Amino acid sequence: MTKFALTAFAAATLAATLAAPALASTPLSFTWEGHKIVGTVDQVGATQVIKGRDLTTGHDFELHVKDGYVHGDVGGTLVSYPAPKRKLTVASAS
């Protein structure tokens, strides 16, 4: 994977977890651009720790989110970037 793809993957993983911050170990499972992602989200003090595996490529990842910033490892490549802003959507009954 290219560095851009790794960063995009990490951002997608983070965005999937921001909708419901973890208070205890929470399972994570979703598909992103054809990649099946599984893992867990844990709250360790002020840090959110996201660990898992891309089942499509076999790459493991571990991301640490604190103070609006992400640091971690995706498939052996270090990543570091500002956390994506949360996007809230309102569902309406039509």
N, CA, C and O atoms as a GROMACS GRO file, in nm:
protein
  376
    1MET      N    1   0.084  -0.118   0.000
    1MET     CA    2   0.000   0.000   0.000
    1MET      C    3   0.088   0.124   0.000
    1MET      O    4   0.197   0.125   0.057
    2THR      N    5   0.040   0.226  -0.063
    2THR     CA    6   0.113   0.351  -0.063
    2THR      C    7   0.088   0.425   0.068
    2THR      O    8  -0.004   0.392   0.143
    3LYS      N    9   0.171   0.523   0.095
    3LYS     CA   10   0.154   0.602   0.217
    3LYS      C   11   0.017   0.670   0.220
    3LYS      O   12  -0.046   0.676   0.325
    4PHE      N   13  -0.028   0.720   0.105
    4PHE     CA   14  -0.160   0.784   0.098
    4PHE      C   15  -0.269   0.685   0.134
    4PHE      O   16  -0.360   0.716   0.211
    5ALA      N   17  -0.261   0.565   0.079
    5ALA     CA   18  -0.363   0.463   0.106
    5ALA      C   19  -0.363   0.425   0.254
    5ALA      O   20  -0.469   0.407   0.313
    6LEU      N   21  -0.245   0.414   0.313
    6LEU     CA   22  -0.237   0.381   0.456
    6LEU      C   23  -0.300   0.491   0.540
    6LEU      O   24  -0.373   0.462   0.636
    7THR      N   25  -0.273   0.615   0.507
    7THR     CA   26  -0.331   0.726   0.582
    7THR      C   27  -0.482   0.729   0.564
    7THR      O   28  -0.556   0.752   0.660
    8ALA      N   29  -0.529   0.706   0.442
    8ALA     CA   30  -0.673   0.703   0.416
    8ALA      C   31  -0.737   0.588   0.491
    8ALA      O   32  -0.846   0.603   0.546
    9PHE      N   33  -0.671   0.472   0.493
    9PHE     CA   34  -0.722   0.357   0.567
    9PHE      C   35  -0.731   0.388   0.716
    9PHE      O   36  -0.833   0.360   0.779
   10ALA      N   37  -0.626   0.447   0.771
   10ALA     CA   38  -0.625   0.482   0.913
   10ALA      C   39  -0.734   0.583   0.944
   10ALA      O   40  -0.800   0.574   1.047
   11ALA      N   41  -0.754   0.680   0.855
   11ALA     CA   42  -0.860   0.780   0.876
   11ALA      C   43  -0.997   0.714   0.873
   11ALA      O   44  -1.084   0.750   0.952
   12ALA      N   45  -1.017   0.620   0.782
   12ALA     CA   46  -1.146   0.551   0.773
   12ALA      C   47  -1.171   0.469   0.899
   12ALA      O   48  -1.283   0.466   0.950
   13THR      N   49  -1.068   0.403   0.949
   13THR     CA   50  -1.080   0.324   1.072
   13THR      C   51  -1.116   0.415   1.188
   13THR      O   52  -1.205   0.384   1.267
   14LEU      N   53  -1.048   0.527   1.198
   14LEU     CA   54  -1.075   0.622   1.305
   14LEU      C   55  -1.216   0.679   1.294
   14LEU      O   56  -1.287   0.687   1.393
   15ALA      N   57  -1.256   0.717   1.175
   15ALA     CA   58  -1.388   0.774   1.156
   15ALA      C   59  -1.496   0.676   1.198
   15ALA      O   60  -1.600   0.716   1.251
   16ALA      N   61  -1.474   0.548   1.174
   16ALA     CA   62  -1.573   0.447   1.211
   16ALA      C   63  -1.586   0.437   1.363
   16ALA      O   64  -1.693   0.400   1.412
   17THR      N   65  -1.482   0.468   1.436
   17THR     CA   66  -1.486   0.457   1.582
   17THR      C   67  -1.533   0.584   1.650
   17THR      O   68  -1.578   0.578   1.764
   18LEU      N   69  -1.524   0.698   1.583
   18LEU     CA   70  -1.559   0.824   1.647
   18LEU      C   71  -1.709   0.840   1.671
   18LEU      O   72  -1.750   0.921   1.753
   19ALA      N   73  -1.788   0.764   1.600
   19ALA     CA   74  -1.933   0.776   1.617
   19ALA      C   75  -1.977   0.736   1.757
   19ALA      O   76  -2.075   0.789   1.808
   20ALA      N   77  -1.904   0.642   1.820
   20ALA     CA   78  -1.939   0.596   1.954
   20ALA      C   79  -1.811   0.571   2.032
   20ALA      O   80  -1.758   0.459   2.027
   21PRO      N   81  -1.759   0.670   2.103
   21PRO     CA   82  -1.634   0.651   2.178
   21PRO      C   83  -1.645   0.534   2.276
   21PRO      O   84  -1.749   0.513   2.339
   22ALA      N   85  -1.538   0.460   2.287
   22ALA     CA   86  -1.539   0.339   2.369
   22ALA      C   87  -1.516   0.370   2.516
   22ALA      O   88  -1.428   0.450   2.550
   23LEU      N   89  -1.593   0.308   2.602
   23LEU     CA   90  -1.571   0.315   2.746
   23LEU      C   91  -1.503   0.187   2.794
   23LEU      O   92  -1.432   0.188   2.894
   24ALA      N   93  -1.525   0.078   2.724
   24ALA     CA   94  -1.462  -0.050   2.751
   24ALA      C   95  -1.426  -0.108   2.615
   24ALA      O   96  -1.458  -0.048   2.512
   25SER      N   97  -1.359  -0.221   2.614
   25SER     CA   98  -1.321  -0.282   2.488
   25SER      C   99  -1.445  -0.305   2.402
   25SER      O  100  -1.537  -0.377   2.442
   26THR      N  101  -1.447  -0.244   2.287
   26THR     CA  102  -1.562  -0.250   2.197
   26THR      C  103  -1.518  -0.313   2.065
   26THR      O  104  -1.419  -0.269   2.006
   27PRO      N  105  -1.590  -0.414   2.018
   27PRO     CA  106  -1.553  -0.474   1.889
   27PRO      C  107  -1.576  -0.378   1.773
   27PRO      O  108  -1.664  -0.293   1.778
   28LEU      N  109  -1.496  -0.393   1.671
   28LEU     CA  110  -1.501  -0.308   1.553
   28LEU      C  111  -1.501  -0.399   1.431
   28LEU      O  112  -1.415  -0.486   1.420
   29SER      N  113  -1.594  -0.380   1.340
   29SER     CA  114  -1.599  -0.461   1.219
   29SER      C  115  -1.671  -0.382   1.110
   29SER      O  116  -1.786  -0.342   1.128
   30PHE      N  117  -1.602  -0.358   0.998
   30PHE     CA  118  -1.663  -0.287   0.887
   30PHE      C  119  -1.586  -0.316   0.759
   30PHE      O  120  -1.475  -0.371   0.762
   31THR      N  121  -1.644  -0.280   0.647
   31THR     CA  122  -1.578  -0.294   0.518
   31THR      C  123  -1.552  -0.154   0.464
   31THR      O  124  -1.641  -0.069   0.465
   32TRP      N  125  -1.430  -0.131   0.417
   32TRP     CA  126  -1.390  -0.002   0.361
   32TRP      C  127  -1.317  -0.027   0.230
   32TRP      O  128  -1.214  -0.094   0.228
   33GLU      N  129  -1.370   0.027   0.122
   33GLU     CA  130  -1.311   0.012  -0.011
   33GLU      C  131  -1.270  -0.133  -0.040
   33GLU      O  132  -1.162  -0.159  -0.091
   34GLY      N  133  -1.359  -0.227  -0.005
   34GLY     CA  134  -1.334  -0.368  -0.032
   34GLY      C  135  -1.248  -0.438   0.072
   34GLY      O  136  -1.222  -0.558   0.059
   35HIS      N  137  -1.203  -0.367   0.175
   35HIS     CA  138  -1.120  -0.426   0.279
   35HIS      C  139  -1.207  -0.458   0.400
   35HIS      O  140  -1.277  -0.370   0.450
   36LYS      N  141  -1.203  -0.581   0.448
   36LYS     CA  142  -1.277  -0.621   0.568
   36LYS      C  143  -1.187  -0.590   0.688
   36LYS      O  144  -1.078  -0.646   0.701
   37ILE      N  145  -1.233  -0.501   0.776
   37ILE     CA  146  -1.157  -0.456   0.892
   37ILE      C  147  -1.222  -0.509   1.019
   37ILE      O  148  -1.343  -0.495   1.037
   38VAL      N  149  -1.143  -0.570   1.107
   38VAL     CA  150  -1.192  -0.615   1.237
   38VAL      C  151  -1.094  -0.570   1.345
   38VAL      O  152  -0.975  -0.553   1.318
   39GLY      N  153  -1.144  -0.549   1.465
   39GLY     CA  154  -1.056  -0.508   1.574
   39GLY      C  155  -1.134  -0.470   1.697
   39GLY      O  156  -1.251  -0.507   1.713
   40THR      N  157  -1.068  -0.395   1.784
   40THR     CA  158  -1.130  -0.348   1.907
   40THR      C  159  -1.090  -0.203   1.932
   40THR      O  160  -0.989  -0.154   1.881
   41VAL      N  161  -1.171  -0.138   2.012
   41VAL     CA  162  -1.143  -0.001   2.055
   41VAL      C  163  -1.144  -0.002   2.208
   41VAL      O  164  -1.239  -0.050   2.269
   42ASP      N  165  -1.038   0.050   2.268
   42ASP     CA  166  -1.028   0.059   2.414
   42ASP      C  167  -0.998   0.202   2.455
   42ASP      O  168  -0.931   0.275   2.382
   43GLN      N  169  -1.048   0.240   2.570
   43GLN     CA  170  -1.015   0.370   2.627
   43GLN      C  171  -0.912   0.346   2.736
   43GLN      O  172  -0.939   0.275   2.833
   44VAL      N  173  -0.793   0.404   2.721
   44VAL     CA  174  -0.686   0.390   2.819
   44VAL      C  175  -0.653   0.531   2.866
   44VAL      O  176  -0.578   0.603   2.801
   45GLY      N  177  -0.708   0.569   2.980
   45GLY     CA  178  -0.692   0.706   3.027
   45GLY      C  179  -0.755   0.801   2.927
   45GLY      O  180  -0.872   0.787   2.892
   46ALA      N  181  -0.677   0.897   2.880
   46ALA     CA  182  -0.727   0.995   2.783
   46ALA      C  183  -0.703   0.952   2.639
   46ALA      O  184  -0.731   1.027   2.546
   47THR      N  185  -0.652   0.830   2.620
   47THR     CA  186  -0.617   0.782   2.487
   47THR      C  187  -0.714   0.673   2.441
   47THR      O  188  -0.744   0.580   2.515
   48GLN      N  189  -0.760   0.686   2.318
   48GLN     CA  190  -0.841   0.581   2.257
   48GLN      C  191  -0.746   0.495   2.176
   48GLN      O  192  -0.674   0.546   2.089
   49VAL      N  193  -0.744   0.363   2.203
   49VAL     CA  194  -0.654   0.270   2.135
   49VAL      C  195  -0.738   0.181   2.044
   49VAL      O  196  -0.828   0.110   2.089
   50ILE      N  197  -0.706   0.185   1.916
   50ILE     CA  198  -0.777   0.106   1.815
   50ILE      C  199  -0.678   0.004   1.761
   50ILE      O  200  -0.577   0.039   1.701
   51LYS      N  201  -0.708  -0.126   1.783
   51LYS     CA  202  -0.621  -0.233   1.737
   51LYS      C  203  -0.703  -0.328   1.649
   51LYS      O  204  -0.820  -0.353   1.676
   52GLY      N  205  -0.639  -0.379   1.545
   52GLY     CA  206  -0.712  -0.473   1.462
   52GLY      C  207  -0.630  -0.524   1.346
   52GLY      O  208  -0.507  -0.516   1.343
   53ARG      N  209  -0.706  -0.578   1.247
   53ARG     CA  210  -0.644  -0.638   1.131
   53ARG      C  211  -0.730  -0.613   1.008
   53ARG      O  212  -0.853  -0.617   1.014
   54ASP      N  213  -0.663  -0.586   0.898
   54ASP     CA  214  -0.728  -0.581   0.768
   54ASP      C  215  -0.726  -0.725   0.717
   54ASP      O  216  -0.620  -0.775   0.677
   55LEU      N  217  -0.841  -0.792   0.718
   55LEU     CA  218  -0.846  -0.932   0.678
   55LEU      C  219  -0.818  -0.952   0.530
   55LEU      O  220  -0.781  -1.062   0.488
   56THR      N  221  -0.834  -0.848   0.450
   56THR     CA  222  -0.809  -0.857   0.307
   56THR      C  223  -0.660  -0.866   0.278
   56THR      O  224  -0.617  -0.947   0.195
   57THR      N  225  -0.580  -0.783   0.346
   57THR     CA  226  -0.435  -0.781   0.321
   57THR      C  227  -0.356  -0.858   0.426
   57THR      O  228  -0.242  -0.896   0.403
   58GLY      N  229  -0.419  -0.882   0.542
   58GLY     CA  230  -0.348  -0.946   0.652
   58GLY      C  231  -0.267  -0.850   0.736
   58GLY      O  232  -0.195  -0.893   0.827
   59HIS      N  233  -0.277  -0.720   0.709
   59HIS     CA  234  -0.201  -0.619   0.784
   59HIS      C  235  -0.267  -0.589   0.919
   59HIS      O  236  -0.388  -0.568   0.927
   60ASP      N  237  -0.185  -0.588   1.023
   60ASP     CA  238  -0.232  -0.547   1.155
   60ASP      C  239  -0.218  -0.396   1.166
   60ASP      O  240  -0.139  -0.334   1.095
   61PHE      N  241  -0.296  -0.337   1.256
   61PHE     CA  242  -0.282  -0.194   1.282
   61PHE      C  243  -0.306  -0.165   1.429
   61PHE      O  244  -0.377  -0.239   1.498
   62GLU      N  245  -0.246  -0.058   1.476
   62GLU     CA  246  -0.270  -0.006   1.610
   62GLU      C  247  -0.261   0.145   1.603
   62GLU      O  248  -0.158   0.201   1.564
   63LEU      N  249  -0.371   0.211   1.640
   63LEU     CA  250  -0.378   0.357   1.635
   63LEU      C  251  -0.408   0.410   1.774
   63LEU      O  252  -0.490   0.353   1.846
   64HIS      N  253  -0.341   0.519   1.812
   64HIS     CA  254  -0.363   0.585   1.941
   64HIS      C  255  -0.415   0.725   1.912
   64HIS      O  256  -0.351   0.804   1.842
   65VAL      N  257  -0.533   0.756   1.967
   65VAL     CA  258  -0.597   0.884   1.942
   65VAL      C  259  -0.602   0.962   2.073
   65VAL      O  260  -0.658   0.915   2.172
   66LYS      N  261  -0.542   1.081   2.072
   66LYS     CA  262  -0.540   1.165   2.192
   66LYS      C  263  -0.523   1.310   2.151
   66LYS      O  264  -0.445   1.342   2.062
   67ASP      N  265  -0.597   1.396   2.218
   67ASP     CA  266  -0.586   1.541   2.195
   67ASP      C  267  -0.598   1.579   2.048
   67ASP      O  268  -0.527   1.667   2.000
   68GLY      N  269  -0.690   1.513   1.977
   68GLY     CA  270  -0.714   1.549   1.838
   68GLY      C  271  -0.610   1.503   1.740
   68GLY      O  272  -0.604   1.552   1.627
   69TYR      N  273  -0.525   1.408   1.781
   69TYR     CA  274  -0.420   1.360   1.692
   69TYR      C  275  -0.414   1.208   1.695
   69TYR      O  276  -0.446   1.146   1.796
   70VAL      N  277  -0.373   1.148   1.583
   70VAL     CA  278  -0.362   1.003   1.569
   70VAL      C  279  -0.216   0.968   1.545
   70VAL      O  280  -0.148   1.029   1.463
   71HIS      N  281  -0.167   0.868   1.618
   71HIS     CA  282  -0.034   0.812   1.598
   71HIS      C  283  -0.050   0.662   1.595
   71HIS      O  284  -0.133   0.607   1.667
   72GLY      N  285   0.027   0.594   1.514
   72GLY     CA  286   0.018   0.449   1.517
   72GLY      C  287   0.093   0.383   1.404
   72GLY      O  288   0.179   0.441   1.338
   73ASP      N  289   0.056   0.256   1.385
   73ASP     CA  290   0.121   0.170   1.290
   73ASP      C  291   0.012   0.099   1.209
   73ASP      O  292  -0.081   0.042   1.265
   74VAL      N  293   0.026   0.103   1.077
   74VAL     CA  294  -0.066   0.031   0.989
   74VAL      C  295   0.020  -0.054   0.897
   74VAL      O  296   0.090  -0.001   0.810
   75GLY      N  297   0.015  -0.185   0.915
   75GLY     CA  298   0.091  -0.276   0.830
   75GLY      C  299   0.240  -0.250   0.831
   75GLY      O  300   0.306  -0.268   0.729
   76GLY      N  301   0.294  -0.209   0.946
   76GLY     CA  302   0.438  -0.184   0.957
   76GLY      C  303   0.481  -0.045   0.917
   76GLY      O  304   0.600  -0.013   0.921
   77THR      N  305   0.387   0.040   0.878
   77THR     CA  306   0.418   0.177   0.840
   77THR      C  307   0.363   0.271   0.946
   77THR      O  308   0.246   0.264   0.982
   78LEU      N  309   0.449   0.361   0.996
   78LEU     CA  310   0.405   0.456   1.096
   78LEU      C  311   0.316   0.563   1.032
   78LEU      O  312   0.344   0.612   0.923
   79VAL      N  313   0.208   0.597   1.103
   79VAL     CA  314   0.119   0.703   1.057
   79VAL      C  315   0.102   0.804   1.170
   79VAL      O  316   0.108   0.768   1.287
   80SER      N  317   0.080   0.929   1.133
   80SER     CA  318   0.060   1.036   1.229
   80SER      C  319  -0.010   1.150   1.157
   80SER      O  320   0.040   1.201   1.056
   81TYR      N  321  -0.127   1.190   1.209
   81TYR     CA  322  -0.205   1.293   1.141
   81TYR      C  323  -0.312   1.347   1.236
   81TYR      O  324  -0.344   1.283   1.335
   82PRO      N  325  -0.367   1.465   1.206
   82PRO     CA  326  -0.478   1.518   1.288
   82PRO      C  327  -0.599   1.426   1.275
   82PRO      O  328  -0.627   1.375   1.166
   83ALA      N  329  -0.670   1.405   1.384
   83ALA     CA  330  -0.791   1.322   1.381
   83ALA      C  331  -0.896   1.390   1.294
   83ALA      O  332  -0.914   1.511   1.302
   84PRO      N  333  -0.965   1.312   1.211
   84PRO     CA  334  -1.072   1.371   1.131
   84PRO      C  335  -1.179   1.430   1.222
   84PRO      O  336  -1.205   1.380   1.331
   85LYS      N  337  -1.241   1.537   1.176
   85LYS     CA  338  -1.351   1.597   1.252
   85LYS      C  339  -1.470   1.503   1.248
   85LYS      O  340  -1.495   1.438   1.147
   86ARG      N  341  -1.542   1.498   1.358
   86ARG     CA  342  -1.663   1.415   1.362
   86ARG      C  343  -1.769   1.478   1.273
   86ARG      O  344  -1.789   1.600   1.274
   87LYS      N  345  -1.836   1.394   1.198
   87LYS     CA  346  -1.946   1.441   1.115
   87LYS      C  347  -2.073   1.378   1.170
   87LYS      O  348  -2.087   1.256   1.171
   88LEU      N  349  -2.163   1.461   1.216
   88LEU     CA  350  -2.288   1.412   1.269
   88LEU      C  351  -2.396   1.426   1.165
   88LEU      O  352  -2.407   1.529   1.098
   89THR      N  353  -2.476   1.322   1.151
   89THR     CA  354  -2.587   1.330   1.058
   89THR      C  355  -2.714   1.304   1.137
   89THR      O  356  -2.716   1.230   1.235
   90VAL      N  357  -2.819   1.366   1.092
   90VAL     CA  358  -2.948   1.350   1.157
   90VAL      C  359  -3.038   1.270   1.064
   90VAL      O  360  -3.062   1.308   0.950
   91ALA      N  361  -3.087   1.157   1.115
   91ALA     CA  362  -3.180   1.077   1.036
   91ALA      C  363  -3.320   1.131   1.053
   91ALA      O  364  -3.360   1.165   1.164
   92SER      N  365  -3.393   1.139   0.946
   92SER     CA  366  -3.530   1.186   0.957
   92SER      C  367  -3.624   1.083   0.896
   92SER      O  368  -3.590   1.017   0.797
   93ALA      N  369  -3.739   1.070   0.954
   93ALA     CA  370  -3.840   0.978   0.901
   93ALA      C  371  -3.914   1.050   0.789
   93ALA      O  372  -3.966   1.160   0.808
   94SER      N  373  -3.917   0.988   0.674
   94SER     CA  374  -3.987   1.051   0.562
   94SER      C  375  -4.114   0.975   0.531
   94SER      O  376  -4.188   1.012   0.440
   0.00000   0.00000   0.00000
